[in-house]
């Protein structure tokens, strides 16, 4: 507890020092507010726009969670197929891993054109960016079972379904949790990226990406900085989901 308190105090001290340095540079160099607002101006923007920031955070979190949930279901099903059929894994697994290298900025306009603007297209973008870590980690967990354990099951006349459900799936759960943690962290990036292209289907409100576009178009740089805080909060919250972390730690020690 003491070590945690010291670490927290050190982090707060560094953060306060950076804010003071930021404030000093703006005042010393006489930078205009539209180029670099002061921390006080950003703080006022957070307070003034707090309701809209909360609404934007809720919309982005909803879209990111939808993409993440869909990627878990689809990714696990694909991993199960890869684990059961080696020839399919050899043919298609390398292509699924290439999903990690897909330039989402180039794909997002296509999704917008095919699906249309709004929440669904943003969720699809988040789904695509989350899918590769789920497939990669779940597949690795399913196929990395100790061969002697598989032979032991076969000696007791276990079927392929029994080997899958009673041996491979339990063995793959820790790897799946690792994939979920990675995907959860980048799901917010996917959602915000999708919002930058898809905009919003709700009149007068949208996610964090929509807020970024609005603030940039209006040259409201203080509001633009204010949007960074809920965006970072959403990513940290998704990456360090307490329920996932507690379950994986308690069950498997990861």
Secondary structure, 3 states (H helix, E strand, C coil): CHHHHHHHHHHHHHHHHHHHHHHHHHHHHCCCCCCCCCHHHHHHHHHHCHHHHHHHHHHHHHHHHHHHHHHHHHHHHHHHHHHHCHHHHHHHHHHHHHHHHCCHHHHHHHHHHHHCCCHHHHHHHHHHHHHHHHHHHHHHHHHCCCHHHHHHHHHCCCCHHHHHHHHHHHHHHHHHHHHHHHHHHHHHHHHHHHHHHHCCCCCCCCCHHHHHHHHHHCCCHHHHHHHHHHHHHHHHHHHCCHHHHHHHHHHHCC
